Structure formats: C-alpha cells, structure tokens
C-alpha cells in the first residue's frame, strides 16, 4: 500500500550507464597495460601459440578432407 513506484526506464538507463563506466575503466586499464614491454612480450607469446595451434588444426583438417576425398575417389 505504501510502496514507492519506481520508473523502470530510469533503472534501465542507470544500468546502461553503469556498464558503460565499467567497460570504459577496463578498456583504459588494458590500454595502459598494452604500453608496457612485459605486456607486449606476453601478447607475442600468446599470439605465437595461437598461430601454431591454428596452423596445426588446419593442417589436420585438410589432411582428413583429402583422405576422405581419396577414399570416395577410389571407390569407383
């Protein structure tokens, strides 16, 4: 009976602004960290690992595709 009515659109707007502030703070932290040499070395290591894994997985995928194609090719 004595409950206060809250406009829902105001609370949605507050959530949007809050998330905007949080993401802005995280982006500024990562931007500042990206300027350090330790961050650059770590990022390069992770990129090299990602490149190796992706090249290896693509190699396996194409090898498998070629084997499947050869199996169907020789069945004639």
N, C-alpha and C positions, 0 to 999 in steps of 0.2 A: 503494500500500500504506500509506503514512504520511500520506495526505491527511486533512485535518480535515473532518469533516462539519459543514455549516452548516445550521441550520434555516431553510428557505425562508420560513416565515411571519414570522420576525423580520426578514428583509431586506425583505419586502413592507411590514411595519409601518414600518420605517425610511424607506422611500421615501415612504409616505403622510405621515409627519411632516415629512420634508424639504420636500415640495411644499407642505404647509400653511404652513410657516415662510416659504418663498419668496413665496407668494401674499399672505400677511399683510404682509410687508415691502413688496411692490409696492402693495398697497392703501393702506398708510399713507403711502407716498411720494405717490401720486396724491391722497389726501385732503389732505395738506399743500399740495400744489401747487394744488389747487382753491380754496384760500382767497385766492390772490393775484389782483390785478386783471389782470395780464397773462394769466393762465390763463383768466379769465372772458372777456376780450376775444377771445382766440383761439378759445375754445369757441363764442362767439356767432357769429364769422365762419364757422366750420365748419358750425354749425347753419343759418345763412342759406344757405350754398352747398348744403347737403343739401336744404333746403326747395325752393330754386329748381330743382334737378335733379329732385327727385321730382315736383314740380308739372308741370314741362315733360314728363317722361316719361309721366305720367298723361294729360296733355293729348294727346300724340301717340297714346297707346294708344286713348283714347276716339275721337279723330278717325278713326283707322284702323278701329275697330269700327263706327262709324257709316257709313263709306264701304262697308264690306263688307255691312252690312245693307241699305243703299240699293241696292247692285248686285243683291242677291238679290230685293229687293222689286220692282224694275222689270223683272225678267226674266219675270214672269207675263204 
